[in-house]
Amino acid sequence: MTVQDQTLTGVELFFDKDDVIVSKTDTKGIITYANSTFAKMAEINRQGAIGKPHNFIRHPHMPRCIFKLLWDTIANGKEIFAYVVNRSVKGNEYWVLAHVTPSFDGSGQIVGYHSNRRVPNREVLETIIQPLYKKLLEIEQDEISPKTGLQKSTEELNRIIEDSGKKYNHFIMTLGE
């Protein structure tokens, strides 16, 4: 990835609450399908997205522990909900509430992943998620070793979820209640 690809503009993009961003990947995270809303928000044409690793829209302010939890969960055949900030190819950002599920073949083997993203609850995003993600990212960046940073931020996330008395998905879906 070039330095230009990592540029952030500080501009936030928004999409209509009735729109759904949809993408599908193979088991390695390579995009096999992207709808027009995905292309609009990523600021790329749909065909340009096909064949790219899904992490081309990864925003550098997303804590790695959230993606580790996401990938661990879907690789184990389970669904997950997560608030995610993405980066468009032009360096703009957009927040989503993602629902990611594994896709199975007829014999029950995971053959890919399907993600539907909706407009997030703005109040939850600004009062809970953004401060939490900032804290988790600081934990990750405070460590010399990326591995140790990931471990410590994962421990902090697990502590917060455990303190809530809920499982992760229930925790995410009931924020703000």
CORSUL-V585702 format. One record per backbone hydrogen bond with DSSP energy under -1.0 kcal/mol. CO is the residue of the C=O (numbers start at 1). NH is the residue of the N-H. E is the energy in kcal/mol with one decimal. If there is no record, write none. Layout:
BEGIN
<<CO | NH | E> <CO | NH | E>>
END
This chain:
BEGIN
<<4 | 7 | -1.2> <11 | 93 | -2.7> <16 | 19 | -1.9> <21 | 117 | -2.7> <22 | 35 | -2.4> <23 | 115 | -2.9> <24 | 32 | -3.1> <24 | 33 | -1.6> <25 | 113 | -2.0> <26 | 29 | -1.7> <29 | 54 | -3.3> <30 | 26 | -2.0> <31 | 51 | -2.9> <33 | 24 | -2.4> <35 | 39 | -2.1> <36 | 40 | -2.5> <37 | 41 | -2.5> <38 | 42 | -2.8> <39 | 44 | -2.1> <42 | 89 | -2.6> <45 | 49 | -1.1> <46 | 50 | -1.4> <49 | 52 | -2.0> <52 | 31 | -3.0> <53 | 56 | -2.0> <54 | 57 | -1.5> <55 | 58 | -1.7> <57 | 87 | -3.2> <59 | 62 | -1.9> <63 | 67 | -1.0> <64 | 68 | -2.5> <65 | 69 | -2.3> <66 | 70 | -2.5> <67 | 71 | -3.0> <68 | 72 | -2.8> <69 | 73 | -2.4> <70 | 74 | -2.5> <71 | 75 | -2.2> <73 | 78 | -1.9> <74 | 77 | -1.7> <80 | 100 | -2.7> <82 | 98 | -3.4> <84 | 96 | -2.4> <86 | 94 | -1.8> <88 | 91 | -1.9> <91 | 9 | -2.5> <92 | 88 | -3.3> <93 | 13 | -3.7> <94 | 86 | -2.8> <96 | 84 | -2.5> <97 | 118 | -2.2> <98 | 82 | -2.2> <99 | 116 | -2.4> <100 | 80 | -2.0> <101 | 114 | -2.9> <103 | 111 | -3.2> <103 | 112 | -1.1> <105 | 108 | -1.9> <109 | 105 | -2.3> <112 | 103 | -3.0> <113 | 25 | -2.6> <114 | 101 | -2.8> <115 | 23 | -1.9> <116 | 99 | -2.6> <117 | 21 | -2.8> <118 | 97 | -2.4> <121 | 125 | -2.6> <122 | 126 | -2.8> <123 | 127 | -2.5> <124 | 128 | -2.3> <124 | 129 | -2.1> <125 | 130 | -3.1> <128 | 132 | -2.1> <129 | 133 | -3.4> <130 | 134 | -2.2> <131 | 135 | -2.2> <132 | 136 | -2.6> <133 | 137 | -2.7> <134 | 138 | -2.3> <135 | 139 | -2.1> <136 | 140 | -2.2> <137 | 141 | -2.5> <138 | 142 | -1.8> <145 | 149 | -2.5> <146 | 150 | -2.4> <147 | 151 | -2.3> <148 | 152 | -2.7> <149 | 153 | -2.4> <150 | 154 | -2.3> <151 | 155 | -2.2> <152 | 156 | -2.1> <153 | 157 | -2.5> <154 | 158 | -2.8> <155 | 159 | -2.2> <156 | 160 | -2.3> <157 | 161 | -2.4> <158 | 162 | -2.8> <159 | 163 | -2.7> <160 | 164 | -1.1> <161 | 166 | -1.2> <162 | 165 | -1.3> <167 | 171 | -2.8> <168 | 172 | -2.6> <169 | 173 | -2.6> <170 | 174 | -1.3> <172 | 175 | -1.0> <174 | 177 | -1.9>>
END
